[in-house]
């Protein structure tokens, strides 16, 4: 436990919100010093280690970049503030997700699987998974992956569950173009705000996409979240833009292109983070067995609402589950923290899964 605590403390203390190089160098050096694995850092900054051989590969996947810290999470010199109290470690990145990167590093070191075991810590997850995408483009293609994002507290408080699916996120913009005119003569122009609100009405009436993953219902959502238009109180607006947030599910998308049937309205996709669905029920069950053996509570297969790098891996053909210490509402906050006991639990889960790899 002390080793995991100190390793987590070291990782969390390394600034990695605008430059992941130092954190990546630490992970690279540690793996080379503590394992006999084949360890490398690619041109993008991703750290990948491999050991063992087999027809199927299992990967422990995480990321070592973090979101920018709150003012309270850095000292006068700009260093991250780390505090341990009441069995928790506080600091930017503790929950999302350096605690479970540390757990995966130790599980990777200690496990002795019959097949190939891979460890990967990516950069740029908080920027839409750019590191993971780059690794996939370079040939990173494990058959199975356990991704260490948060899965604790979904079925019950404190229980570390196994997420067999998560939603994706498609962010898009509706742009309405019109023609400016003096507001005293509105008929002389074409009101872009009116056209935009007509488009919003289309969005409002769309059915939410839904699907089922390993017996679990999964529903998406669509919502207009921002609007920007007009230039002055007495001018008919010639342009108006509306931001739409869509939470996607596997193999389904809301038909947002319907808005383009409105005169002057166009639609563009700004970001499309893919959802994830585990397609191998036996693998999902095996990880659940490991999670059950690692705790007194009874974990469940659950659906996670947030996108992770598991979406990119699943899109590329990897069967994924998500198992991690972070609980809903812990990440990206001014008081971000992680339970040291729960990251130790996650380490146990990871090692149990690896030790049983591959299945008979």
Secondary structure as UniProt FT lines:
FT   HELIX           2..13
FT   HELIX           21..34
FT   STRAND          38..41
FT   TURN            43..44
FT   STRAND          47..51
FT   STRAND          57..63
FT   HELIX           71..73
FT   TURN            76..77
FT   STRAND          83..85
FT   TURN            86..87
FT   STRAND          88..90
FT   TURN            92..93
FT   HELIX           94..98
FT   HELIX           99..110
FT   STRAND          116..122
FT   HELIX           125..127
FT   HELIX           130..137
FT   TURN            138..139
FT   STRAND          144..147
FT   TURN            157..158
FT   STRAND          162..166
FT   STRAND          168..177
FT   STRAND          181..182
FT   HELIX           183..188
FT   HELIX           192..204
FT   STRAND          210..213
FT   TURN            214..215
FT   STRAND          216..219
FT   STRAND          221..229
FT   TURN            233..234
FT   STRAND          235..236
FT   STRAND          239..249
FT   TURN            250..251
FT   HELIX           256..261
FT   TURN            263..264
FT   STRAND          265..273
FT   STRAND          276..277
FT   HELIX           281..293
FT   STRAND          301..304
FT   HELIX           309..315
FT   TURN            316..317
FT   STRAND          319..322
FT   TURN            328..329
FT   TURN            331..332
FT   TURN            334..335
FT   STRAND          337..339
FT   HELIX           340..355
//
